[in-house]
């Protein structure tokens, strides 16, 4: 066997190994693919439920992103609450919520933002440890969330009949997700629906958008006194391992640093 023939055979074997590896990797990737749909609350601001407020004792209970280990010494904690359209500030000198602060938060106007301003000395070894401030705001969620009138099973059936039987992984490929955002208003109607992320198929996008717009009425979100309010949602379909899920402002009770751990 001459050198050229030997080299050709080695190249053929190498090419075969590369093809087999590529097929194996592709198969493994497909196993990780998650072609499914979800519906989630959209929230561009922090919020807590009335039950979470009732159990809250410290600042991190109001904001799960709040880092207590940044603080060496508290100088002041000011909580600004709007009640009867008037703003009042309630102060303390630690991260523990006072009974007065909790009562004021509970009595805040529905849907209003509650502001928190913290002045503190940072927890570091600098000789010039200057006074620092950080702030955040949050809202109290209504006691009743907006829900599909027919319940979860009826919603699943509606989506299956209108979308899942027509939109496939060919339209929304691996690592991609198509999304439609919409608002449920005080009357339980879908308003302001829009394509937040497109698929590979414009017809599929329009079908998803139309399906969301044509949904039967929901039961709107409601406070304990019967006052109804709006809530925003996002419908997603495709591979939910996609990193673009992080751009949709989906409400999460888990800080990003602890997710999937």
Secondary structure, DSSP 4 states (H G I P E B T S, - for coil): --HHHHHHHHHHHHHHHHHHHHHHHHHHHHHH--EEEEEEEE-SSEEE-HHHHHH--BHHHH-TT--GGGEEEEEEEEEEEEETTEEEEEEESSSBPPHHHHHHHHTSPTT--EEEEEEEEESS--SS--EEEEEEEEEEPPSB--EETT-HHHHHHHHIIIIITT--TTTS-TT-EEEEEEEE-TTS-EEEEEEEE--S-HHHHHHHHHHHHTPPPEEPEE-TTS-EE-EEEEEEEEETT-GGGGGS-B--SS-GGGTT-
